[in-house]
Amino acid sequence: MARAADRRRRDRTKRILREEGAKNAGTAPELGALWRPLALRIDASEYGSSTASVSAALAPIVAGQAAPSTPSGSGNFAPTVFTPGENHGHQPIGAWADVQRSEMPACALRGTLHPVLYANQHCVCATSSPATVLKLARDIELSGLPLAQKHLDHYLTGGGADLPVDLGDIVRRDVGVQAVLAFAMRSAETGSVRIEQANYDVKDFQYALGAIDRLDFEVDHAAGLVHIWFKDRYEFHPVGFGYSAFPGEEARDTNCVHAAAVELKTSGAADYWMVGDAVVPESLFAGPKSLSWGTSERQEQEY
């Protein structure tokens, strides 16, 4: 009898929350969207079952205060605890003139051999300001890559604020990321993986996110769900010219672009944290997976 009463109270609470979501959806869609997932995880025995008691208990959340850090979905998952990736924090040092001089030989050589391919990199760096280099990188190199453009724009104008990432969409669409996770989940229900740039199958994701130092996962086999999350730094990594040196960093072919981006910090550009937290179907990782996934979009060179 007690269990039946608890079940009825819980059902009434969920009904109230769904009604609140429907009521708000027309005038404030984002508010309606907040109520609906709460209906999936609220415990009626904690708040009671009347509209007034539920509304009062959730009023701080609806008013815009921090919601509990609990992954969405119906899996049995613990609250999300982020482990931030590395933060190198390169600072501008006023070395752009030196960077430009270093690019002149490459511009002269490669510009002759591959005038189209290299016109937007070495030659632009050798003759242009850091702002022009980043503008052309955005408009040409990142053309057709909306997420990569969004992330670069946030670096230039976002003031260093955290940027939420739709991690669920990335994992659903990128079979390369799926493969890395699937390989790890064969031997563990909880853990973490590193996503290298070469792992991506979608170029837009590679250029938007770069390497992810730590992508955590937690599997709930009973629910058929996987909780995934990460917090990684969006930053650039120039090498040489007096910039701070870190283990494992090597000069890329785009080194001058990285230097230009760091020098733009004097004009308001800022590193920031990319934050993703999602629950996805475990079926995404079923079947044969290979860490050698790749399509015509696959880019082996780091950007």
N, C-alpha and C positions, 0 to 999 in steps of 0.2 A: 504493500500500500504506500509506504514512504517513497519507494522508488517511483511509483506511478505518479505520485503527487509532485515529486521533483521534476519528472519529465514534463508534466503539464505546465508547471511554472516556467521551465526552460522554453517550452514551445511558445508560451504567451509572450515571454520576453523577446524572443526572436521575431514574433509577429509584430510587436511594437516597434522594434528597430527597423524592420522592413517598411512599415508604414511611415516611419519618420524619414527614411530614405526616399520613398516615393513622394512624400509631401514636399521635400526640399529639392528634389531633382529638377522640377520645372523652373524654379526661380534661382536656384544656386546649385548647378550640377555637381560642383566639386564637393558641396556639403552632402548631397545625396549619395555621392560615391563613398563618402566617409562612413556613413551609417551602415551601408550594406555589408562590407566585410566585418564590421563589428558584430553584426547579427550572426555570423558564422562561429564566433569564438566567445561570446559573452556567456557568463555563467549566471543563470537566473537566481540561484540560491544565494549569490553574493549581494545582488542588488534588489531583490524582490521582483515582483512581476507587474507592478502598476506603471502606467505611462509616466507618472510624476517621478517615481523613484528612479527609473531608468534614465529619464531625461536629466534629472539632477546629478546622477552619478557621472554622466558623460558630458555634462555641460562644459567643463574645462577643456575637453578635447575639441568639442564643436566650436568653442570660442577661439580656437587657434593655438592653444597651448600644446606642448609636446605630447604626441600620442605615444602609448607604450611601444617600445621597440620589439615588436613581435612580428615574425614573418607572416605574410598573408597566406591564405589557403587553409586547408583543414588537416594538415599533417601534424604529428606530435613533435613539434620543434621547439627548442629552447630559444629564448630571446637572442637576437643578433648581437654578437660582440665583434666589432671590427678590429682587425689587426692591420694598421696602416703599413703601406709599403715604404720603400726607401725615399728619403727626402734630401736630395743633394743641395738644393737651394743655391744654385749658381747665381752670382751677382755680376752686374755690369762692371767692367774695368776700363772702359774707354779705349779698347784695343782695335776698334773697327778699321782704322787706317792700316794696321798691320795685317788684319784679316784680308783686306782688299788686295794688298800687295801680294799676299800668298796665293791669291786666286788668279792673278794675271797670267802666269805660265799655262795653267790648265785651260783658261779661256782661249788663249792663243792657239794651243794645240788641239784641244777637243772641239773648240768652236769651228775650226777648219774641217776637222774630220766629220763631226756630227753637228752642223750648225743649228738644226732645229732642237735636237735633244738637249744640248748644253747651253743654248741661249738663255734659258730661264734659270740657270743656276750659277755656274762659275763666272760667266761674263756679267750677269746682273750683279752678283756680289762684288765683282771687281770695279764696277762703275756706278753703283747706286747706294743710296742710304739704307740703313736697316729697315726703315718703314716701307720703302719700295720693295725690298727683297721679300718681306712678309706678305705684302699685298699681292705681288705676282705669284708667290707660292700658293696663296689662298685661291686666287682667281684662275690659275693655270694648272699647277700641280694637283690641287685638290678639287678641280672642276668635276662636277658630277658625283662628289662625295659629300653629301649634305651633313652627315654627322661629324666628319672630320673638320668641315668648315665651321660648324657650330662650336666645336671644342676650341679651335684656334681663335674664333671670335671671343669666346669667353676668356681665354688667356689674355687677349689684348684689352678687353673692356670690362671684364667681370669683377675686377677688384680683388681677386683671390678668393671669392666665395666658393663654397663647395658646389659641385655640379652633379645632380642626380643623373644616373645612367639607367636606361631600360635594359637591365641585364637579362631579363627573360627573353626579350626580343633577340638579343645577340646570340644567346645559347640556342634558341630555336632555329635561327637562320644560318649559323656558322657551324658546318660539320667538322671543321678543324678543331674548334673549341670543344665541341661535343666529344671528339675522339680523345682529347687529353683527359677530360673528366671521366669518360667511360673507362679508360685504361686504369685510372686511379681507383675507381669504384669497384673494380673487379676484386680488389683485395681489402677494401676498407669501407665501412659505412659512414665514417667521418674522416675528414682530412683536409688537405689543401694541395693545390697544384700551382705551378708557375706557367703562365701563358707567354710563350715567346712570340716575337713578331712573325716568325716563319710558320707558326701554328695556325694563323688565321687563314680562312678560306675566302673571306670577304674583305676586299681592299679598304672599304670605308671604315670598317671596324679596326683594321690594323693601323690606319693613319690617325684615327680618332683616339685610340686607347694606347697604342704602343704595347710594349711588354707589360704584363700585369705581374707584379712581384708575388702576390699571394691571392689566390681565388679559393675561398673555403667552400666546402660542401658538406651536407648532412643528408643521409638517405633515410626515408621512412618507407620500408618495403610494404608494410601493411596498408598504408594509404596510397602507395604507388607514386610518391612525390619526392622531389629532391629540393632541398633548400640550398641556395648558392648566394654568396655575397663577397664583396671586396671593397677596399678603400685604397686607391692608388693615386700617386702624384702625377699630375700633368705638368711636365717640365721639360726643358731642353738641356742638351749635354754637349756643350762645346769643349773641345780638347785642344790644349796648347795655348800659346799667346799669353800665358799668365793666368788663365782660368784655373780654379781649384781642380785638383786631380783626385779622382776616386778610383779604387780598385775595380778593374774590369771594364772601365770606359776606354774606348778606342775611337779614333777619329773616323767618322763616317764620310761618305762621299758628299753628304749634305752638311758637313761641318760648318761651313760659312752661314748656312741658314740657321743653325742652332746658335751660332754666335750672334747673328742679327737679332734673334728673338730675345736672347738674354740682354743685349744692349738696350732693347726697347723697354726694359724695366725702368729706365730713367724717365720714360714717358707714360708710365702707369700700367704697363703690362705686369702680370703677376701669376706665379705658379698657383695651382689650386688642387684640391682633392676631388677626384672622381669617385662617386659612391654608388654602388649597385647592390640591390638586395631583392631576391626574387625566389618564388617557388615554381618549379616546372615539373611536368610529368616525367616520371622515371622512364617511361617508354622511349623518350628521346635518346636514351643511351643503350637501348636494347639492340641486339643483332651484332653482326661483325663490324668492328671499327678498326681503323688503321691510323697510326700516327703519321702516315704519309699522305693524308688527304690533301687534295689540291685541285684547283680549277685554273682556268685562264686568268682569273683574278689574282691568283696567289702571287705574293711578292716576297721573294727570299731576302732581298736587300732591306736593311733597316732604314726607316725614314727618320 
